[in-house]
Amino acid sequence: MNYRECAKLLRERDHILLITHRDPDGDTCGSAAALCSALRRLGKTAYLFRNPGYTRRVLPYIEPYLAPEDFCPQCLVSVDVAAERMLPPGFEGEVLLCVDHHGSNTHFGKNELVRGEKSSCGEIVLELIKALCGSLTGEEATLLYIAVTTDTGCFQYANTSAQTLAAASELLRLGARQQEVSQTFFRKVSPARLKLEGMIYSGMRFLRDGRIAMTLITRDMIRASGAGKDDFDDLAGLCGRAEGSDLQITIREQDDGASRVSVRSNPGISSCAICAAFGGGGHELAAGCNIACPPEKAAELLMEVVNELLP
């Protein structure tokens, strides 16, 4: 669908529930909340699904949009969800519309607005809201600024484009609270997060003469630092600070002992291809997957795939 067709579909629906992805980040939360606000301005009854993964940092921004327990939706819309396996725990139902920016989208929605060239879903929702309402409120601009900045590492990642910066400029012009967002999502972290980062940096591994940077984050490290889910934002970005590395792999042990993997890469190396070997996906330069084994074993399996893809 194009933006006009998508806007028409949403105008014809009501009692809309917006779905964010498993382990929600700033992009899925900010994009879904902004779209929810715009739908309400059109007179629609719209809410966000109560994803159990929402963190303390993002909750103040999305709390006004969370669905009451007795809400019965008639239209389900996923935002920034690339595949059915990324739908959140507790969600059931058929997705009528999928709004997403992942090139690896599995086309699980009955209808879709997918733009793989966009750096964030926030850029897509910006255009969709303009098609729906003509313009944005300052609150919607702030929510989308969260989306755009968190998915680009505050414009540091390779997915940042001229379109990204133009979108950010437009959001600031519309009233996005830039200083507040920067402080909340990039400048300030908890003491537990700082302690965990110290462990990560001191234990970082360098392979292939430093071209590959890898870090393993174990449950013991998490316990020792006192870190919780609010402290896990963008841990995958830490390896990327290693000078000379072209491929960065972050493996975090889950409560059940399995491993959650985030892969980042420079142009010419496909993060998505590496994660696809384990049923994952994402973007060409940023992808993720889950491997049902402890971190050390997961590291071995990942390097087997890397060695096969990059002899």
C-alpha positions as CSV (number, residue, x, y, z in Angstrom):
1,M,0.0,0.0,0.0
2,N,1.0,3.6,-0.4
3,Y,0.5,6.3,2.3
4,R,-2.8,7.5,0.8
5,E,-4.2,4.0,0.6
6,C,-3.1,3.2,4.1
7,A,-4.7,6.4,5.4
8,K,-7.9,5.5,3.7
9,L,-8.0,2.0,5.3
10,L,-7.5,3.5,8.8
11,R,-10.2,6.2,8.2
12,E,-12.6,3.3,7.5
13,R,-11.8,1.5,10.7
14,D,-12.4,2.1,14.4
15,H,-11.6,0.5,17.8
16,I,-8.0,0.1,16.7
17,L,-5.3,-1.7,18.7
18,L,-1.7,-0.9,17.8
19,I,0.9,-3.6,18.4
20,T,4.5,-3.0,19.3
21,H,7.2,-5.7,18.9
22,R,8.7,-8.1,21.5
23,D,11.3,-6.4,23.6
24,P,10.0,-3.0,22.5
25,D,12.5,-0.2,21.6
26,G,12.1,3.5,21.1
27,D,11.1,3.1,17.5
28,T,8.2,0.7,17.9
29,C,6.9,2.6,21.0
30,G,7.3,6.1,19.7
31,S,5.8,5.3,16.3
32,A,2.8,3.4,17.7
33,A,2.0,6.1,20.3
34,A,2.3,8.9,17.7
35,L,0.0,7.0,15.3
36,C,-2.4,6.3,18.2
37,S,-2.6,10.0,19.0
38,A,-3.3,10.9,15.4
39,L,-6.1,8.3,15.1
40,R,-7.6,9.8,18.3
41,R,-7.5,13.2,16.7
42,L,-9.7,11.8,13.9
43,G,-12.2,10.7,16.5
44,K,-11.1,7.0,16.5
45,T,-11.0,4.8,19.6
46,A,-7.4,3.7,19.5
47,Y,-5.0,2.2,22.1
48,L,-1.6,0.5,22.4
49,F,-1.4,-3.2,23.3
50,R,-0.1,-3.7,26.9
51,N,3.3,-5.2,25.9
52,P,4.9,-6.6,29.0
53,G,8.3,-5.5,27.8
54,Y,7.8,-1.7,28.1
55,T,10.6,-0.2,30.1
56,R,10.7,2.5,32.8
57,R,12.3,5.0,30.3
58,V,9.6,4.8,27.7
59,L,6.5,4.3,29.8
60,P,5.9,8.0,30.7
61,Y,5.6,8.7,26.9
62,I,3.2,5.9,26.1
63,E,1.2,5.4,29.2
64,P,-1.7,7.7,28.1
65,Y,-2.2,5.4,25.1
66,L,-2.2,2.0,26.8
67,A,-5.4,-0.1,26.3
68,P,-7.7,-0.8,29.3
69,E,-8.1,-4.4,30.3
70,D,-11.7,-4.5,28.9
71,F,-10.9,-3.0,25.4
72,C,-12.2,-5.1,22.5
73,P,-10.4,-4.1,19.3
74,Q,-12.0,-4.5,15.9
75,C,-8.8,-3.6,13.9
76,L,-5.2,-4.8,14.7
77,V,-2.3,-2.8,13.4
78,S,1.4,-3.8,14.0
79,V,4.0,-1.1,14.1
80,D,7.7,-1.8,13.4
81,V,7.1,-5.6,13.6
82,A,9.1,-7.5,11.0
83,A,7.7,-11.0,11.6
84,E,5.0,-12.9,13.5
85,R,7.6,-14.3,15.8
86,M,8.3,-10.7,16.9
87,L,4.7,-10.1,18.1
88,P,4.7,-9.6,21.9
89,P,3.8,-12.3,24.5
90,G,0.1,-12.4,25.2
91,F,-1.0,-11.1,21.8
92,E,-3.5,-13.0,19.7
93,G,-5.3,-12.1,16.5
94,E,-4.9,-11.4,12.8
95,V,-3.0,-8.3,11.9
96,L,-5.0,-6.2,9.4
97,L,-2.2,-3.7,8.7
98,C,1.5,-4.0,9.1
99,V,3.5,-0.7,9.2
100,D,7.2,-1.5,9.1
101,H,10.7,-0.6,7.7
102,H,12.5,-3.9,7.8
103,G,13.6,-5.3,4.4
104,S,13.2,-8.8,5.9
105,N,9.5,-8.3,6.7
106,T,7.7,-11.7,6.3
107,H,4.5,-10.1,4.9
108,F,2.4,-11.6,7.7
109,G,-0.2,-8.7,7.7
110,K,-3.3,-8.8,5.6
111,N,-2.3,-5.3,4.3
112,E,1.1,-3.6,4.6
113,L,2.9,-0.4,4.4
114,V,6.5,-1.5,4.3
115,R,9.4,0.9,3.4
116,G,12.7,-1.0,3.7
117,E,14.7,2.1,2.7
118,K,13.7,4.1,5.8
119,S,16.0,4.2,8.7
120,S,13.2,3.9,11.2
121,C,9.5,3.2,11.4
122,G,9.1,6.7,12.7
123,E,9.9,8.2,9.3
124,I,7.1,6.1,7.8
125,V,4.6,7.1,10.5
126,L,5.5,10.8,10.0
127,E,4.3,10.5,6.4
128,L,1.3,8.4,7.3
129,I,0.1,10.9,9.9
130,K,0.4,13.8,7.4
131,A,-1.7,11.7,5.0
132,L,-4.3,11.1,7.8
133,C,-4.4,14.5,9.5
134,G,-2.4,17.0,7.4
135,S,0.1,17.8,10.1
136,L,1.4,16.7,13.6
137,T,1.0,17.9,17.1
138,G,4.1,18.7,19.2
139,E,3.5,15.6,21.2
140,E,3.4,13.4,18.1
141,A,6.6,15.1,16.9
142,T,8.3,14.2,20.2
143,L,7.2,10.6,20.0
144,L,8.5,10.3,16.4
145,Y,11.7,12.0,17.3
146,I,12.2,9.3,19.9
147,A,11.6,6.7,17.2
148,V,14.0,8.3,14.7
149,T,16.8,9.0,17.1
150,T,16.8,5.7,18.9
151,D,16.8,3.6,15.7
152,T,19.8,5.6,14.3
153,G,21.8,5.8,17.5
154,C,21.2,9.5,17.6
155,F,22.2,9.7,13.9
156,Q,25.5,7.7,14.4
157,Y,24.5,4.5,12.6
158,A,25.0,3.7,8.9
159,N,21.2,3.7,8.3
160,T,21.2,7.5,8.8
161,S,20.4,9.2,5.5
162,A,19.6,12.6,4.1
163,Q,15.9,11.6,4.4
164,T,16.5,10.8,8.1
165,L,18.0,14.2,8.9
166,A,15.2,15.9,6.9
167,A,12.6,14.0,8.9
168,A,14.4,15.0,12.2
169,S,14.5,18.6,11.1
170,E,10.8,18.6,10.3
171,L,10.0,17.0,13.7
172,L,12.0,19.7,15.5
173,R,10.1,22.4,13.5
174,L,6.8,20.8,14.6
175,G,7.8,21.0,18.3
176,A,9.7,17.8,19.2
177,R,11.4,18.2,22.6
178,Q,14.9,17.5,21.4
179,Q,16.8,18.3,24.7
180,E,14.5,16.2,26.8
181,V,14.7,13.2,24.4
182,S,18.5,13.4,24.2
183,Q,18.8,13.5,28.0
184,T,16.4,10.7,28.6
185,F,17.5,8.3,25.9
186,F,21.2,9.1,25.3
187,R,22.8,11.1,28.0
188,K,21.7,9.6,31.3
189,V,22.0,6.0,32.4
190,S,21.7,4.3,35.8
191,P,24.7,3.4,38.0
192,A,23.9,-0.3,37.3
193,R,24.1,0.3,33.6
194,L,27.5,2.0,34.0
195,K,28.8,-1.0,36.0
196,L,27.5,-3.4,33.4
197,E,29.2,-1.4,30.6
198,G,32.5,-1.6,32.5
199,M,32.2,-5.4,32.6
200,I,31.3,-5.5,28.9
201,Y,34.2,-3.4,27.8
202,S,36.7,-5.3,30.0
203,G,35.6,-8.6,28.6
204,M,35.2,-7.7,25.0
205,R,36.8,-10.1,22.5
206,F,38.6,-9.2,19.3
207,L,38.8,-11.8,16.5
208,R,40.2,-11.8,12.9
209,D,42.9,-9.2,13.9
210,G,40.3,-7.0,15.4
211,R,37.9,-7.0,12.5
212,I,35.3,-8.7,14.6
213,A,34.4,-7.4,18.1
214,M,32.3,-9.7,20.3
215,T,30.9,-9.4,23.7
216,L,29.1,-12.0,25.9
217,I,26.8,-10.7,28.6
218,T,26.0,-13.5,31.1
219,R,23.3,-13.7,33.8
220,D,26.1,-13.5,36.4
221,M,27.2,-10.1,34.9
222,I,23.7,-8.8,35.0
223,R,23.2,-9.9,38.6
224,A,26.6,-8.5,39.7
225,S,25.8,-5.1,38.2
226,G,22.3,-4.9,39.5
227,A,21.1,-4.2,35.9
228,G,17.5,-4.8,34.9
229,K,15.5,-4.6,31.6
230,D,15.5,-0.8,31.8
231,D,19.3,-1.0,31.4
232,F,19.5,-3.1,28.3
233,D,18.8,-0.4,25.6
234,D,21.3,-0.4,22.8
235,L,23.9,-2.8,24.5
236,A,24.6,-3.9,20.9
237,G,26.0,-0.5,20.1
238,L,28.9,-0.8,22.6
239,C,30.9,-3.2,20.4
240,G,30.7,-0.8,17.6
241,R,33.0,1.6,19.4
242,A,35.9,-0.7,18.8
243,E,38.2,1.0,16.2
244,G,39.0,-1.2,13.2
245,S,36.0,-3.6,13.7
246,D,33.8,-4.3,10.7
247,L,31.5,-6.8,12.4
248,Q,30.1,-6.6,16.0
249,I,28.3,-9.4,17.8
250,T,26.6,-9.0,21.1
251,I,25.3,-12.2,22.9
252,R,23.1,-11.7,26.0
253,E,22.1,-14.7,28.1
254,Q,18.4,-14.9,28.8
255,D,16.6,-16.0,32.0
256,D,16.1,-19.4,30.5
257,G,19.8,-19.8,29.6
258,A,19.3,-19.2,25.9
259,S,21.1,-16.4,24.0
260,R,19.7,-13.3,22.4
261,V,22.1,-12.1,19.6
262,S,22.5,-8.7,18.0
263,V,24.7,-8.3,15.0
264,R,25.9,-5.0,13.6
265,S,28.2,-4.6,10.5
266,N,29.8,-2.2,8.1
267,P,28.7,-2.1,4.5
268,G,29.8,-5.2,2.6
269,I,29.0,-7.6,5.5
270,S,25.4,-8.8,5.9
271,S,24.2,-8.9,9.5
272,C,20.9,-10.2,8.2
273,A,22.5,-13.2,6.4
274,I,24.3,-14.1,9.6
275,C,21.1,-14.0,11.7
276,A,19.0,-15.7,9.1
277,A,21.1,-18.8,9.6
278,F,19.4,-19.0,13.1
279,G,15.9,-18.0,12.0
280,G,16.4,-14.3,12.7
281,G,16.4,-11.2,10.5
282,G,16.4,-7.5,10.4
283,H,18.4,-5.1,8.2
284,E,21.5,-5.6,6.1
285,L,23.7,-3.8,8.7
286,A,21.7,-4.5,11.9
287,A,19.9,-7.8,12.7
288,G,19.1,-10.1,15.5
289,C,18.2,-13.7,16.4
290,N,17.8,-16.1,19.3
291,I,19.9,-19.2,19.8
292,A,18.7,-21.9,22.2
293,C,22.0,-22.5,24.0
294,P,24.3,-20.6,26.5
295,P,26.4,-17.7,25.2
296,E,29.7,-19.6,24.9
297,K,28.1,-22.2,22.6
298,A,26.2,-19.5,20.8
299,A,29.5,-17.7,20.1
300,E,31.0,-20.9,18.6
301,L,27.9,-21.4,16.3
302,L,27.9,-17.8,15.2
303,M,31.6,-17.9,14.3
304,E,31.0,-21.1,12.2
305,V,28.4,-19.1,10.2
306,V,30.7,-16.1,10.0
307,N,33.6,-18.2,8.8
308,E,31.5,-19.8,6.1
309,L,30.0,-16.5,4.9
310,L,33.3,-14.5,5.2
311,P,36.2,-16.9,4.5
